[in-house]
Amino acid sequence: MEVSHEMSVKNIKEIKILSNVRLIYSGDLNPIYSKENLHVKFVLSGQVRGGIICYLCLDGLELSPVEKNFIYPLFTESMNILIGKQISTDPELGTLKIKLSPPTLSMISKEINSTLKSTIQKYDLEFDGYICPVIIEYSIEALN
């Protein structure tokens, strides 16, 4: 199969994950630079190929072990819900056969600067008085 064209994913304005947890699209915010983040990766296969990496920016945030144990699975599940919803509701992607891998969480921080990326979306994850920036990087191509 040959690559037909790169695909974009439309944003979701807001998703309520739990009663006290929201994920809000924030594309108009200033660029985000992060050295302290964890990220979760999804691999797409089928009639498309590529990957989606979601970064939770924790720069300057002091978290206790209990808070980390709450936030990390919450972030992974939030990204799983968001990516699934984006793919299923996108007019172009929703008609294709796509297999989405289970999320792979990495605790090793990667330096990321949202001004240097063209295929990203920015969200805020709000929960229990915290607001953490989320950067999502897409690399998706449709196959013939």
ChimeraX attribute file (.defattr): number of C-alpha atoms within 10 A of each C-alpha:
attribute: neighborCount
match mode: 1-to-1
recipient: residues
	/A:1	7
	/A:2	8
	/A:3	12
	/A:4	11
	/A:5	12
	/A:6	14
	/A:7	17
	/A:8	15
	/A:9	19
	/A:10	14
	/A:11	19
	/A:12	17
	/A:13	11
	/A:14	15
	/A:15	16
	/A:16	13
	/A:17	19
	/A:18	11
	/A:19	7
	/A:20	10
	/A:21	18
	/A:22	18
	/A:23	25
	/A:24	19
	/A:25	19
	/A:26	17
	/A:27	15
	/A:28	9
	/A:29	11
	/A:30	10
	/A:31	12
	/A:32	15
	/A:33	15
	/A:34	19
	/A:35	14
	/A:36	18
	/A:37	21
	/A:38	20
	/A:39	24
	/A:40	22
	/A:41	20
	/A:42	20
	/A:43	17
	/A:44	18
	/A:45	17
	/A:46	13
	/A:47	17
	/A:48	22
	/A:49	19
	/A:50	17
	/A:51	17
	/A:52	19
	/A:53	19
	/A:54	26
	/A:55	27
	/A:56	25
	/A:57	25
	/A:58	18
	/A:59	13
	/A:60	9
	/A:61	10
	/A:62	9
	/A:63	11
	/A:64	9
	/A:65	9
	/A:66	8
	/A:67	10
	/A:68	12
	/A:69	11
	/A:70	11
	/A:71	16
	/A:72	17
	/A:73	12
	/A:74	17
	/A:75	22
	/A:76	21
	/A:77	15
	/A:78	20
	/A:79	26
	/A:80	19
	/A:81	13
	/A:82	18
	/A:83	19
	/A:84	12
	/A:85	15
	/A:86	16
	/A:87	18
	/A:88	15
	/A:89	15
	/A:90	15
	/A:91	12
	/A:92	14
	/A:93	19
	/A:94	13
	/A:95	12
	/A:96	14
	/A:97	11
	/A:98	16
	/A:99	14
	/A:100	19
	/A:101	13
	/A:102	12
	/A:103	18
	/A:104	12
	/A:105	18
	/A:106	13
	/A:107	11
	/A:108	9
	/A:109	16
	/A:110	14
	/A:111	11
	/A:112	17
	/A:113	13
	/A:114	18
	/A:115	11
	/A:116	11
	/A:117	11
	/A:118	9
	/A:119	14
	/A:120	19
	/A:121	21
	/A:122	23
	/A:123	24
	/A:124	21
	/A:125	25
	/A:126	17
	/A:127	17
	/A:128	7
	/A:129	7
	/A:130	11
	/A:131	16
	/A:132	16
	/A:133	23
	/A:134	26
	/A:135	27
	/A:136	20
	/A:137	19
	/A:138	21
	/A:139	17
	/A:140	20
	/A:141	20
	/A:142	20
	/A:143	15
	/A:144	10
